[in-house]
């Protein structure tokens, strides 16, 4: 029972941290950022200066420079999950005569996910250069709020097209910039936004398929061992909670690695499912993550330097063309010729 209690505490901690990160994301001065700054100020009085410098350099290299560390972690997690699924869940399910297509579904989804991952990480997201800047400026109109005509990137020394942004990690401007994804070690822009959406959908489906097969296996084991029939299903009133803990404890003692893997995959499916829903919403409304974050913070800055202060500035998404055309644009980015035809 102590083992179960520790696991529940760990699971609640992970869920709380995940929820906190989701709630605080996209806010310039979030509670999480303020708390981290205050904690850093307190720790700076105790931690030696040399150690602070080393930590700062390590964090800067990890999050502000291109690094393959998260890619390696991504591959390691997938290898660990599918290693456990293959050597235990697949073998047990095969002995229990599960349908072969159900058992192979996670592998098929994994193959598609790996293909999207390679394409997304290797693709040019839509780098703005001096040779193509003039043509990219004509693709999207300037809304006059988030994007204004005539601005020049001080680093790349090129005119910034509408919906573009300079990525400090890749050190280049990206057309229709969405965000920089550390998991694929690449920016997400006009040229790979569609592949990235497929990557997210396939990754969520893969995690969901592994969780579904694993849960089905554990339920089948409980039914065959008559634990659910003899205790949980016949329990009444307040005894239900005790019997549920007994069932979970039995699973932990019998299949500890499988249960840990199932908990991790279920949590991953929930987090990825939420992010997929958000990404689909952005795709269907023809917005990028960068634009969504800027529009949320726009209320604190009602006027831009170039606008008169006596004239209220209202943000409106001028790039949305309807659900079908918005979704089509993700997979087939518009060119200068296509915009002229319209």
FIRO-295019 format. One record per residue (C-alpha): residue number from 1; x negated, y negated, z; residue in one letter. Coordinates in steps of 0.25 Angstrom, whole numbers, plus 5000, padded with zeros to 4 digits. Layout:
N
+-----+------+------+------+------+
! seq !    x !    y !    z ! type !
+-----+------+------+------+------+
! NUM !    X !    Y !    Z !    A !
...
+-----+------+------+------+------+
// end
This chain:
342
+-----+------+------+------+------+
! seq !    x !    y !    z ! type !
+-----+------+------+------+------+
!   1 ! 5000 ! 5000 ! 5000 !    X !
!   2 ! 4988 ! 4991 ! 5003 !    X !
!   3 ! 4984 ! 4993 ! 4988 !    X !
!   4 ! 4997 ! 4989 ! 4983 !    X !
!   5 ! 4998 ! 4976 ! 4992 !    X !
!   6 ! 4984 ! 4972 ! 4987 !    X !
!   7 ! 4989 ! 4974 ! 4972 !    X !
!   8 ! 5002 ! 4966 ! 4975 !    X !
!   9 ! 4994 ! 4954 ! 4981 !    X !
!  10 ! 4984 ! 4955 ! 4969 !    X !
!  11 ! 4996 ! 4955 ! 4959 !    X !
!  12 ! 5003 ! 4943 ! 4966 !    X !
!  13 ! 4990 ! 4935 ! 4966 !    X !
!  14 ! 4988 ! 4938 ! 4951 !    X !
!  15 ! 5003 ! 4934 ! 4948 !    X !
!  16 ! 5002 ! 4921 ! 4956 !    X !
!  17 ! 4989 ! 4917 ! 4949 !    X !
!  18 ! 4995 ! 4920 ! 4935 !    X !
!  19 ! 5008 ! 4912 ! 4939 !    X !
!  20 ! 4999 ! 4900 ! 4944 !    X !
!  21 ! 4991 ! 4900 ! 4931 !    X !
!  22 ! 5003 ! 4900 ! 4922 !    X !
!  23 ! 5010 ! 4889 ! 4930 !    X !
!  24 ! 4998 ! 4880 ! 4931 !    X !
!  25 ! 4994 ! 4882 ! 4916 !    X !
!  26 ! 4995 ! 4870 ! 4907 !    X !
!  27 ! 4995 ! 4860 ! 4918 !    X !
!  28 ! 4984 ! 4849 ! 4917 !    X !
!  29 ! 4983 ! 4847 ! 4932 !    X !
!  30 ! 4989 ! 4860 ! 4937 !    X !
!  31 ! 4990 ! 4865 ! 4952 !    X !
!  32 ! 4980 ! 4876 ! 4948 !    X !
!  33 ! 4970 ! 4866 ! 4942 !    X !
!  34 ! 4971 ! 4857 ! 4955 !    X !
!  35 ! 4970 ! 4869 ! 4964 !    X !
!  36 ! 4957 ! 4874 ! 4957 !    X !
!  37 ! 4951 ! 4860 ! 4957 !    X !
!  38 ! 4953 ! 4858 ! 4972 !    X !
!  39 ! 4948 ! 4872 ! 4975 !    X !
!  40 ! 4936 ! 4869 ! 4966 !    X !
!  41 ! 4933 ! 4857 ! 4974 !    X !
!  42 ! 4934 ! 4864 ! 4987 !    X !
!  43 ! 4925 ! 4876 ! 4983 !    X !
!  44 ! 4915 ! 4866 ! 4977 !    X !
!  45 ! 4912 ! 4862 ! 4992 !    X !
!  46 ! 4908 ! 4876 ! 4995 !    X !
!  47 ! 4903 ! 4882 ! 4983 !    X !
!  48 ! 4888 ! 4879 ! 4979 !    X !
!  49 ! 4886 ! 4870 ! 4968 !    X !
!  50 ! 4878 ! 4879 ! 4959 !    X !
!  51 ! 4889 ! 4890 ! 4960 !    X !
!  52 ! 4899 ! 4879 ! 4956 !    X !
!  53 ! 4891 ! 4876 ! 4944 !    X !
!  54 ! 4890 ! 4891 ! 4940 !    X !
!  55 ! 4905 ! 4893 ! 4942 !    X !
!  56 ! 4908 ! 4880 ! 4934 !    X !
!  57 ! 4899 ! 4885 ! 4922 !    X !
!  58 ! 4905 ! 4899 ! 4923 !    X !
!  59 ! 4920 ! 4894 ! 4922 !    X !
!  60 ! 4916 ! 4884 ! 4911 !    X !
!  61 ! 4910 ! 4895 ! 4903 !    X !
!  62 ! 4922 ! 4904 ! 4905 !    X !
!  63 ! 4933 ! 4894 ! 4902 !    X !
!  64 ! 4927 ! 4883 ! 4894 !    X !
!  65 ! 4918 ! 4891 ! 4884 !    X !
!  66 ! 4921 ! 4902 ! 4875 !    X !
!  67 ! 4919 ! 4915 ! 4882 !    X !
!  68 ! 4922 ! 4930 ! 4880 !    X !
!  69 ! 4924 ! 4933 ! 4894 !    X !
!  70 ! 4939 ! 4932 ! 4894 !    X !
!  71 ! 4939 ! 4940 ! 4881 !    X !
!  72 ! 4931 ! 4951 ! 4888 !    X !
!  73 ! 4940 ! 4951 ! 4900 !    X !
!  74 ! 4952 ! 4952 ! 4890 !    X !
!  75 ! 4946 ! 4964 ! 4883 !    X !
!  76 ! 4942 ! 4970 ! 4897 !    X !
!  77 ! 4956 ! 4969 ! 4902 !    X !
!  78 ! 4962 ! 4975 ! 4890 !    X !
!  79 ! 4952 ! 4986 ! 4891 !    X !
!  80 ! 4955 ! 4989 ! 4905 !    X !
!  81 ! 4970 ! 4989 ! 4903 !    X !
!  82 ! 4970 ! 4998 ! 4891 !    X !
!  83 ! 4959 ! 5007 ! 4897 !    X !
!  84 ! 4969 ! 5009 ! 4909 !    X !
!  85 ! 4981 ! 5011 ! 4900 !    X !
!  86 ! 4973 ! 5021 ! 4891 !    X !
!  87 ! 4967 ! 5030 ! 4902 !    X !
!  88 ! 4978 ! 5031 ! 4911 !    X !
!  89 ! 4992 ! 5025 ! 4906 !    X !
!  90 ! 4991 ! 5030 ! 4892 !    X !
!  91 ! 4986 ! 5044 ! 4897 !    X !
!  92 ! 4997 ! 5046 ! 4907 !    X !
!  93 ! 5008 ! 5041 ! 4898 !    X !
!  94 ! 5003 ! 5050 ! 4887 !    X !
!  95 ! 5005 ! 5062 ! 4898 !    X !
!  96 ! 5019 ! 5056 ! 4901 !    X !
!  97 ! 5022 ! 5057 ! 4886 !    X !
!  98 ! 5024 ! 5042 ! 4884 !    X !
!  99 ! 5027 ! 5038 ! 4869 !    X !
! 100 ! 5014 ! 5036 ! 4862 !    X !
! 101 ! 5019 ! 5023 ! 4855 !    X !
! 102 ! 5021 ! 5017 ! 4869 !    X !
! 103 ! 5007 ! 5021 ! 4874 !    X !
! 104 ! 5001 ! 5016 ! 4861 !    X !
! 105 ! 5008 ! 5003 ! 4861 !    X !
! 106 ! 4998 ! 4995 ! 4871 !    X !
! 107 ! 4987 ! 5000 ! 4861 !    X !
! 108 ! 4994 ! 4994 ! 4849 !    X !
! 109 ! 4997 ! 4981 ! 4856 !    X !
! 110 ! 4982 ! 4981 ! 4860 !    X !
! 111 ! 4977 ! 4982 ! 4846 !    X !
! 112 ! 4986 ! 4971 ! 4841 !    X !
! 113 ! 4981 ! 4962 ! 4853 !    X !
! 114 ! 4966 ! 4965 ! 4851 !    X !
! 115 ! 4968 ! 4961 ! 4836 !    X !
! 116 ! 4975 ! 4948 ! 4840 !    X !
! 117 ! 4964 ! 4945 ! 4851 !    X !
! 118 ! 4953 ! 4947 ! 4840 !    X !
! 119 ! 4960 ! 4938 ! 4830 !    X !
! 120 ! 4963 ! 4927 ! 4840 !    X !
! 121 ! 4949 ! 4927 ! 4846 !    X !
! 122 ! 4942 ! 4927 ! 4833 !    X !
! 123 ! 4951 ! 4917 ! 4825 !    X !
! 124 ! 4948 ! 4903 ! 4823 !    X !
! 125 ! 4959 ! 4896 ! 4831 !    X !
! 126 ! 4959 ! 4884 ! 4822 !    X !
! 127 ! 4946 ! 4876 ! 4824 !    X !
! 128 ! 4947 ! 4862 ! 4820 !    X !
! 129 ! 4934 ! 4858 ! 4812 !    X !
! 130 ! 4930 ! 4845 ! 4804 !    X !
! 131 ! 4933 ! 4853 ! 4791 !    X !
! 132 ! 4947 ! 4856 ! 4795 !    X !
! 133 ! 4951 ! 4845 ! 4804 !    X !
! 134 ! 4957 ! 4836 ! 4794 !    X !
! 135 ! 4966 ! 4847 ! 4788 !    X !
! 136 ! 4971 ! 4852 ! 4802 !    X !
! 137 ! 4975 ! 4838 ! 4806 !    X !
! 138 ! 4986 ! 4839 ! 4795 !    X !
! 139 ! 4992 ! 4852 ! 4801 !    X !
! 140 ! 4999 ! 4847 ! 4813 !    X !
! 141 ! 5005 ! 4833 ! 4815 !    X !
! 142 ! 5001 ! 4825 ! 4827 !    X !
! 143 ! 5012 ! 4824 ! 4838 !    X !
! 144 ! 5006 ! 4811 ! 4844 !    X !
! 145 ! 5007 ! 4817 ! 4858 !    X !
! 146 ! 4998 ! 4829 ! 4860 !    X !
! 147 ! 4991 ! 4827 ! 4847 !    X !
! 148 ! 4987 ! 4813 ! 4841 !    X !
! 149 ! 4981 ! 4810 ! 4827 !    X !
! 150 ! 4966 ! 4805 ! 4826 !    X !
! 151 ! 4960 ! 4812 ! 4838 !    X !
! 152 ! 4947 ! 4817 ! 4836 !    X !
! 153 ! 4941 ! 4829 ! 4845 !    X !
! 154 ! 4928 ! 4823 ! 4852 !    X !
! 155 ! 4921 ! 4837 ! 4851 !    X !
! 156 ! 4925 ! 4842 ! 4837 !    X !
! 157 ! 4925 ! 4827 ! 4831 !    X !
! 158 ! 4937 ! 4831 ! 4823 !    X !
! 159 ! 4951 ! 4825 ! 4822 !    X !
! 160 ! 4960 ! 4834 ! 4831 !    X !
! 161 ! 4972 ! 4840 ! 4823 !    X !
! 162 ! 4986 ! 4840 ! 4830 !    X !
! 163 ! 4987 ! 4852 ! 4839 !    X !
! 164 ! 4972 ! 4854 ! 4840 !    X !
! 165 ! 4963 ! 4854 ! 4853 !    X !
! 166 ! 4949 ! 4855 ! 4856 !    X !
! 167 ! 4945 ! 4868 ! 4863 !    X !
! 168 ! 4934 ! 4865 ! 4873 !    X !
! 169 ! 4931 ! 4880 ! 4874 !    X !
! 170 ! 4929 ! 4882 ! 4859 !    X !
! 171 ! 4924 ! 4868 ! 4857 !    X !
! 172 ! 4933 ! 4866 ! 4845 !    X !
! 173 ! 4946 ! 4860 ! 4841 !    X !
! 174 ! 4957 ! 4870 ! 4838 !    X !
! 175 ! 4969 ! 4867 ! 4829 !    X !
! 176 ! 4982 ! 4870 ! 4836 !    X !
! 177 ! 4975 ! 4873 ! 4849 !    X !
! 178 ! 4983 ! 4881 ! 4858 !    X !
! 179 ! 4972 ! 4885 ! 4869 !    X !
! 180 ! 4959 ! 4892 ! 4871 !    X !
! 181 ! 4961 ! 4907 ! 4875 !    X !
! 182 ! 4950 ! 4913 ! 4883 !    X !
! 183 ! 4955 ! 4927 ! 4881 !    X !
! 184 ! 4953 ! 4926 ! 4866 !    X !
! 185 ! 4941 ! 4917 ! 4867 !    X !
! 186 ! 4947 ! 4908 ! 4857 !    X !
! 187 ! 4956 ! 4896 ! 4855 !    X !
! 188 ! 4970 ! 4898 ! 4851 !    X !
! 189 ! 4974 ! 4888 ! 4839 !    X !
! 190 ! 4981 ! 4888 ! 4826 !    X !
! 191 ! 4974 ! 4899 ! 4819 !    X !
! 192 ! 4975 ! 4910 ! 4830 !    X !
! 193 ! 4987 ! 4906 ! 4838 !    X !
! 194 ! 4996 ! 4916 ! 4832 !    X !
! 195 ! 4986 ! 4927 ! 4834 !    X !
! 196 ! 4985 ! 4923 ! 4849 !    X !
! 197 ! 5000 ! 4924 ! 4850 !    X !
! 198 ! 4999 ! 4938 ! 4845 !    X !
! 199 ! 4988 ! 4941 ! 4854 !    X !
! 200 ! 4996 ! 4936 ! 4866 !    X !
! 201 ! 5008 ! 4944 ! 4862 !    X !
! 202 ! 5000 ! 4957 ! 4859 !    X !
! 203 ! 4993 ! 4956 ! 4873 !    X !
! 204 ! 5006 ! 4954 ! 4880 !    X !
! 205 ! 5012 ! 4966 ! 4873 !    X !
! 206 ! 5000 ! 4974 ! 4876 !    X !
! 207 ! 5000 ! 4971 ! 4891 !    X !
! 208 ! 5015 ! 4974 ! 4891 !    X !
! 209 ! 5014 ! 4987 ! 4884 !    X !
! 210 ! 5003 ! 4992 ! 4893 !    X !
! 211 ! 5012 ! 4988 ! 4905 !    X !
! 212 ! 5024 ! 4994 ! 4900 !    X !
! 213 ! 5017 ! 5008 ! 4897 !    X !
! 214 ! 5010 ! 5008 ! 4910 !    X !
! 215 ! 5023 ! 5004 ! 4918 !    X !
! 216 ! 5031 ! 5015 ! 4910 !    X !
! 217 ! 5020 ! 5025 ! 4914 !    X !
! 218 ! 5020 ! 5021 ! 4929 !    X !
! 219 ! 5035 ! 5022 ! 4929 !    X !
! 220 ! 5035 ! 5036 ! 4923 !    X !
! 221 ! 5025 ! 5040 ! 4933 !    X !
! 222 ! 5034 ! 5036 ! 4944 !    X !
! 223 ! 5046 ! 5043 ! 4938 !    X !
! 224 ! 5039 ! 5056 ! 4936 !    X !
! 225 ! 5034 ! 5055 ! 4951 !    X !
! 226 ! 5048 ! 5053 ! 4956 !    X !
! 227 ! 5043 ! 5041 ! 4964 !    X !
! 228 ! 5053 ! 5031 ! 4958 !    X !
! 229 ! 5064 ! 5041 ! 4960 !    X !
! 230 ! 5061 ! 5045 ! 4974 !    X !
! 231 ! 5058 ! 5032 ! 4980 !    X !
! 232 ! 5061 ! 5019 ! 4972 !    X !
! 233 ! 5073 ! 5022 ! 4965 !    X !
! 234 ! 5080 ! 5028 ! 4977 !    X !
! 235 ! 5075 ! 5017 ! 4987 !    X !
! 236 ! 5086 ! 5008 ! 4992 !    X !
! 237 ! 5085 ! 4993 ! 4997 !    X !
! 238 ! 5072 ! 4988 ! 5004 !    X !
! 239 ! 5065 ! 5002 ! 5001 !    X !
! 240 ! 5064 ! 4998 ! 4986 !    X !
! 241 ! 5052 ! 4989 ! 4989 !    X !
! 242 ! 5045 ! 4999 ! 4997 !    X !
! 243 ! 5047 ! 5010 ! 4986 !    X !
! 244 ! 5042 ! 5001 ! 4975 !    X !
! 245 ! 5029 ! 4999 ! 4983 !    X !
! 246 ! 5028 ! 5014 ! 4985 !    X !
! 247 ! 5030 ! 5016 ! 4970 !    X !
! 248 ! 5020 ! 5005 ! 4966 !    X !
! 249 ! 5010 ! 5011 ! 4977 !    X !
! 250 ! 5011 ! 5025 ! 4971 !    X !
! 251 ! 5008 ! 5019 ! 4957 !    X !
! 252 ! 4996 ! 5012 ! 4963 !    X !
! 253 ! 4991 ! 5024 ! 4970 !    X !
! 254 ! 4993 ! 5033 ! 4957 !    X !
! 255 ! 4989 ! 5024 ! 4946 !    X !
! 256 ! 4982 ! 5012 ! 4952 !    X !
! 257 ! 4975 ! 5007 ! 4939 !    X !
! 258 ! 4987 ! 5009 ! 4931 !    X !
! 259 ! 4996 ! 5000 ! 4940 !    X !
! 260 ! 4985 ! 4989 ! 4941 !    X !
! 261 ! 4984 ! 4989 ! 4926 !    X !
! 262 ! 5000 ! 4988 ! 4925 !    X !
! 263 ! 5000 ! 4977 ! 4935 !    X !
! 264 ! 4989 ! 4969 ! 4927 !    X !
! 265 ! 4996 ! 4972 ! 4913 !    X !
! 266 ! 5010 ! 4968 ! 4918 !    X !
! 267 ! 5004 ! 4955 ! 4924 !    X !
! 268 ! 4997 ! 4953 ! 4911 !    X !
! 269 ! 5009 ! 4955 ! 4903 !    X !
! 270 ! 5017 ! 4945 ! 4911 !    X !
! 271 ! 5006 ! 4934 ! 4909 !    X !
! 272 ! 5004 ! 4937 ! 4895 !    X !
! 273 ! 5019 ! 4937 ! 4892 !    X !
! 274 ! 5021 ! 4923 ! 4898 !    X !
! 275 ! 5009 ! 4918 ! 4890 !    X !
! 276 ! 5015 ! 4924 ! 4877 !    X !
! 277 ! 5028 ! 4918 ! 4880 !    X !
! 278 ! 5022 ! 4904 ! 4882 !    X !
! 279 ! 5013 ! 4906 ! 4869 !    X !
! 280 ! 5026 ! 4910 ! 4861 !    X !
! 281 ! 5033 ! 4898 ! 4866 !    X !
! 282 ! 5021 ! 4889 ! 4861 !    X !
! 283 ! 5021 ! 4897 ! 4848 !    X !
! 284 ! 5037 ! 4895 ! 4846 !    X !
! 285 ! 5036 ! 4880 ! 4849 !    X !
! 286 ! 5023 ! 4878 ! 4841 !    X !
! 287 ! 5015 ! 4873 ! 4853 !    X !
! 288 ! 5001 ! 4876 ! 4858 !    X !
! 289 ! 4997 ! 4878 ! 4872 !    X !
! 290 ! 4989 ! 4866 ! 4871 !    X !
! 291 ! 5001 ! 4858 ! 4867 !    X !
! 292 ! 5010 ! 4864 ! 4877 !    X !
! 293 ! 5000 ! 4860 ! 4888 !    X !
! 294 ! 4999 ! 4846 ! 4883 !    X !
! 295 ! 5014 ! 4844 ! 4881 !    X !
! 296 ! 5016 ! 4848 ! 4896 !    X !
! 297 ! 5006 ! 4838 ! 4901 !    X !
! 298 ! 5011 ! 4827 ! 4892 !    X !
! 299 ! 5020 ! 4822 ! 4902 !    X !
! 300 ! 5009 ! 4817 ! 4911 !    X !
! 301 ! 5004 ! 4809 ! 4899 !    X !
! 302 ! 5016 ! 4801 ! 4893 !    X !
! 303 ! 5007 ! 4793 ! 4884 !    X !
! 304 ! 4994 ! 4795 ! 4876 !    X !
! 305 ! 4984 ! 4785 ! 4874 !    X !
! 306 ! 4988 ! 4782 ! 4860 !    X !
! 307 ! 5002 ! 4780 ! 4864 !    X !
! 308 ! 5009 ! 4767 ! 4869 !    X !
! 309 ! 5013 ! 4769 ! 4884 !    X !
! 310 ! 5027 ! 4763 ! 4882 !    X !
! 311 ! 5030 ! 4774 ! 4872 !    X !
! 312 ! 5034 ! 4788 ! 4879 !    X !
! 313 ! 5027 ! 4799 ! 4872 !    X !
! 314 ! 5035 ! 4812 ! 4871 !    X !
! 315 ! 5029 ! 4825 ! 4866 !    X !
! 316 ! 5036 ! 4834 ! 4856 !    X !
! 317 ! 5031 ! 4846 ! 4849 !    X !
! 318 ! 5031 ! 4843 ! 4835 !    X !
! 319 ! 5025 ! 4856 ! 4830 !    X !
! 320 ! 5036 ! 4865 ! 4833 !    X !
! 321 ! 5044 ! 4869 ! 4820 !    X !
! 322 ! 5053 ! 4880 ! 4825 !    X !
! 323 ! 5051 ! 4893 ! 4831 !    X !
! 324 ! 5048 ! 4901 ! 4818 !    X !
! 325 ! 5039 ! 4891 ! 4812 !    X !
! 326 ! 5031 ! 4889 ! 4825 !    X !
! 327 ! 5029 ! 4904 ! 4827 !    X !
! 328 ! 5024 ! 4905 ! 4812 !    X !
! 329 ! 5015 ! 4893 ! 4814 !    X !
! 330 ! 5007 ! 4901 ! 4825 !    X !
! 331 ! 5004 ! 4912 ! 4815 !    X !
! 332 ! 5002 ! 4903 ! 4803 !    X !
! 333 ! 4997 ! 4890 ! 4807 !    X !
! 334 ! 5000 ! 4878 ! 4798 !    X !
! 335 ! 4990 ! 4872 ! 4788 !    X !
! 336 ! 4990 ! 4858 ! 4782 !    X !
! 337 ! 4997 ! 4863 ! 4769 !    X !
! 338 ! 5008 ! 4870 ! 4777 !    X !
! 339 ! 5010 ! 4857 ! 4784 !    X !
! 340 ! 5011 ! 4848 ! 4772 !    X !
! 341 ! 5021 ! 4858 ! 4766 !    X !
! 342 ! 5030 ! 4855 ! 4778 !    X !
+-----+------+------+------+------+
// end
